[in-house]
Amino acid sequence: ARAIVADEGVRGLWLGLGSNIAYAAPTDVVKFVAYDVLKRAAASAKGGALSPADAAVAGAFGSAFAQAVCTPLDVVRTRVIAATATPDGS
């Protein structure tokens, strides 16, 4: 952190924040919506409340789905951060 502040100033500690938020926000929305849909479907199929293990499985599949859907955003985020991390921006 000291080297970053010395080289880029305090603002350098937030390098890539915008692209991280642009990736994380939609990914989290997709994750929680998918989890909710899967949890409701599983509860309906089982005729009642889910066990903690069933809810965990729904969460795992919701997360996997979100990552699969949002991978292009992750690629763009990584490229933006890598491009802005070089001194000449290339």
Backbone as JSON, one array per atom type, in Angstrom:
{
  "sequence": "ARAIVADEGVRGLWLGLGSNIAYAAPTDVVKFVAYDVLKRAAASAKGGALSPADAAVAGAFGSAFAQAVCTPLDVVRTRVIAATATPDGS",
  "N": [[0.82, -1.19, 0.0], [1.97, 1.22, 0.72], [3.8, 1.64, -1.32], [2.09, 1.97, -3.49], [0.73, 4.32, -2.76], [2.91, 6.03, -2.7], [3.73, 5.97, -5.39], [1.38, 6.54, -6.91], [-0.28, 8.14, -5.44], [-2.88, 8.69, -2.98], [-5.28, 8.22, -4.31], [-4.69, 6.11, -5.97], [-5.18, 3.83, -4.51], [-7.78, 3.23, -4.97], [-7.94, 2.41, -7.54], [-9.57, 1.0, -10.25], [-11.98, 0.66, -8.96], [-14.51, 1.51, -9.96], [-14.94, -0.23, -12.17], [-14.96, -2.63, -10.79], [-17.28, -2.38, -9.24], [-19.14, -2.18, -11.29], [-19.08, -4.75, -12.2], [-19.61, -6.34, -9.91], [-22.14, -5.56, -8.85], [-24.28, -6.26, -10.79], [-23.75, -8.99, -10.84], [-24.24, -9.83, -8.21], [-26.99, -9.24, -8.06], [-28.07, -11.01, -9.97], [-27.25, -13.41, -8.78], [-28.69, -13.46, -6.29], [-31.35, -13.34, -7.15], [-31.49, -15.68, -8.69], [-30.95, -17.56, -6.68], [-33.21, -17.18, -5.03], [-35.3, -17.94, -6.78], [-34.6, -20.64, -7.28], [-34.68, -21.66, -4.66], [-37.39, -21.3, -3.98], [-38.58, -22.96, -5.91], [-37.54, -25.45, -5.18], [-38.59, -25.69, -2.6], [-41.29, -25.76, -3.21], [-41.4, -28.12, -4.68], [-40.72, -29.95, -2.7], [-42.74, -29.6, -0.98], [-42.76, -27.9, 1.23], [-40.82, -26.3, 3.82], [-37.3, -25.8, 3.32], [-34.4, -27.77, 4.05], [-31.36, -26.81, 5.75], [-29.22, -27.77, 4.19], [-30.42, -28.14, 1.67], [-31.03, -25.47, 1.07], [-28.45, -24.48, 0.94], [-27.5, -25.8, -1.31], [-29.15, -24.67, -3.25], [-28.18, -22.06, -3.09], [-25.54, -22.47, -3.95], [-25.92, -23.28, -6.61], [-27.22, -20.99, -7.55], [-25.15, -19.09, -7.3], [-23.26, -20.21, -9.07], [-24.66, -20.02, -11.48], [-24.9, -17.22, -11.69], [-22.19, -16.49, -11.95], [-21.58, -17.72, -14.38], [-23.26, -16.32, -16.14], [-22.36, -13.71, -15.83], [-19.69, -13.68, -16.55], [-18.63, -12.41, -18.94], [-18.69, -9.7, -18.1], [-16.79, -9.8, -16.1], [-14.49, -10.32, -17.57], [-14.26, -7.94, -19.05], [-13.96, -6.15, -16.9], [-11.51, -7.03, -15.81], [-9.79, -6.5, -17.94], [-10.03, -3.71, -18.13], [-8.99, -2.89, -15.66], [-6.39, -3.91, -15.87], [-5.46, -2.4, -18.03], [-5.55, 0.2, -17.03], [-3.73, 0.01, -15.05], [-1.19, 0.11, -16.07], [1.52, 2.37, -16.67], [1.35, 3.9, -19.08], [-1.21, 3.4, -19.84], [-1.79, 1.48, -21.72]],
  "CA": [[0.0, 0.0, 0.0], [2.84, 2.39, 0.77], [4.37, 1.84, -2.66], [1.02, 2.52, -4.34], [0.52, 5.72, -2.38], [4.1, 6.78, -3.11], [3.76, 6.06, -6.86], [0.15, 7.02, -7.54], [-1.06, 8.93, -4.52], [-3.95, 7.96, -2.27], [-6.3, 7.8, -5.29], [-4.28, 4.83, -6.54], [-5.75, 2.73, -3.73], [-9.12, 2.97, -5.5], [-7.84, 2.1, -8.97], [-10.42, -0.11, -10.66], [-13.2, 0.56, -8.15], [-15.7, 1.62, -10.8], [-15.16, -1.47, -12.93], [-15.32, -3.68, -9.84], [-18.7, -2.2, -8.9], [-19.92, -2.48, -12.5], [-19.15, -6.21, -12.29], [-20.16, -6.96, -8.7], [-23.56, -5.26, -8.63], [-25.16, -7.15, -11.54], [-23.49, -10.38, -10.46], [-24.98, -10.09, -6.97], [-28.43, -9.24, -8.35], [-28.37, -12.3, -10.63], [-27.05, -14.47, -7.79], [-29.76, -13.51, -5.32], [-32.6, -13.69, -7.84], [-31.41, -17.12, -9.02], [-31.09, -18.29, -5.42], [-34.59, -17.11, -4.6], [-36.1, -18.78, -7.69], [-34.28, -22.06, -7.02], [-35.16, -22.0, -3.32], [-38.85, -21.42, -4.04], [-38.91, -24.15, -6.71], [-37.22, -26.64, -4.38], [-39.57, -25.77, -1.51], [-42.55, -26.18, -3.81], [-41.27, -29.54, -5.04], [-40.66, -30.75, -1.48], [-43.97, -29.39, -0.24], [-42.58, -27.19, 2.5], [-39.56, -25.6, 4.06], [-36.08, -26.5, 2.92], [-33.36, -27.98, 5.06], [-30.19, -25.96, 5.49], [-28.44, -28.35, 3.09], [-31.12, -27.81, 0.43], [-30.84, -24.04, 0.83], [-27.05, -24.3, 0.53], [-27.4, -26.26, -2.7], [-29.77, -23.61, -4.07], [-27.23, -20.96, -3.1], [-24.4, -22.84, -4.78], [-26.33, -23.22, -8.01], [-27.46, -19.59, -7.86], [-23.84, -18.46, -7.49], [-22.66, -20.74, -10.3], [-25.39, -19.42, -12.59], [-24.52, -15.8, -11.78], [-20.84, -16.4, -12.49], [-21.63, -18.08, -15.81], [-23.92, -15.24, -16.88], [-21.63, -12.44, -15.71], [-18.28, -13.81, -16.92], [-18.18, -11.34, -19.85], [-18.43, -8.49, -17.32], [-15.53, -10.03, -15.4], [-13.42, -10.17, -18.57], [-14.13, -6.5, -19.31], [-13.43, -5.56, -15.67], [-10.09, -7.37, -15.7], [-9.05, -5.76, -18.98], [-10.0, -2.28, -17.77], [-8.06, -2.72, -14.55], [-5.04, -4.15, -16.39], [-5.08, -1.28, -18.9], [-5.32, 1.41, -16.23], [-2.63, -0.24, -14.12], [0.09, 0.41, -16.7], [1.76, 3.82, -16.66], [0.91, 4.56, -20.31], [-2.62, 3.07, -20.08], [-1.96, 0.54, -22.83]],
  "C": [[0.87, 1.25, 0.0], [3.43, 2.7, -0.6], [3.33, 2.43, -3.6], [0.81, 3.99, -4.03], [1.72, 6.57, -2.82], [4.11, 7.0, -4.62], [2.56, 6.78, -7.45], [-0.66, 7.97, -6.67], [-2.16, 8.09, -3.89], [-5.02, 7.47, -3.24], [-5.96, 6.46, -5.92], [-4.82, 3.63, -5.79], [-7.14, 2.34, -4.23], [-9.11, 2.69, -7.0], [-8.7, 0.87, -9.29], [-11.71, -0.25, -9.88], [-14.46, 0.59, -9.01], [-15.98, 0.35, -11.58], [-15.49, -2.64, -12.01], [-16.8, -3.59, -9.46], [-19.58, -2.56, -10.09], [-20.03, -3.98, -12.72], [-19.92, -6.79, -11.1], [-21.66, -6.74, -8.54], [-24.47, -6.17, -9.46], [-24.98, -8.62, -11.17], [-24.26, -10.73, -9.19], [-26.47, -10.11, -7.19], [-28.83, -10.57, -8.97], [-28.28, -13.44, -9.62], [-28.24, -14.59, -6.84], [-31.12, -13.83, -5.95], [-32.61, -15.18, -8.18], [-31.59, -17.97, -7.76], [-32.54, -18.31, -4.97], [-35.49, -18.0, -5.46], [-35.87, -20.25, -7.41], [-34.8, -22.51, -5.66], [-36.67, -22.19, -3.31], [-39.28, -22.67, -4.82], [-38.65, -25.42, -5.9], [-38.22, -26.79, -3.23], [-40.93, -26.23, -2.03], [-42.52, -27.67, -4.15], [-41.27, -30.43, -3.8], [-41.91, -30.56, -0.62], [-43.79, -28.7, 1.1], [-41.23, -26.52, 2.58], [-38.37, -26.47, 3.65], [-35.16, -26.71, 4.12], [-32.21, -27.02, 4.78], [-29.33, -26.48, 4.33], [-29.09, -28.03, 1.74], [-30.95, -26.33, 0.07], [-29.42, -23.75, 0.37], [-26.84, -24.73, -0.91], [-28.01, -25.22, -3.64], [-28.84, -22.41, -4.17], [-26.03, -21.24, -3.99], [-24.76, -22.76, -6.26], [-26.66, -21.78, -8.44], [-26.17, -18.84, -8.12], [-23.19, -18.92, -8.78], [-23.34, -20.13, -11.53], [-24.98, -17.96, -12.79], [-23.12, -15.65, -12.37], [-20.82, -16.73, -13.98], [-22.21, -16.94, -16.65], [-23.06, -13.98, -16.91], [-20.14, -12.55, -16.05], [-17.83, -12.75, -17.93], [-17.9, -10.02, -19.11], [-17.1, -8.61, -16.58], [-14.35, -9.85, -16.35], [-13.19, -8.68, -18.85], [-13.5, -5.81, -18.1], [-11.93, -5.81, -15.57], [-9.27, -6.61, -16.73], [-8.96, -4.27, -18.67], [-8.99, -2.05, -16.67], [-6.62, -2.91, -15.04], [-4.57, -2.96, -17.25], [-4.79, -0.03, -18.08], [-4.17, 1.24, -15.26], [-1.28, 0.07, -14.74], [0.28, 1.92, -16.78], [1.26, 4.54, -17.91], [-0.53, 4.23, -20.67], [-2.84, 2.11, -21.21], [-1.9, -0.89, -22.35]]
}
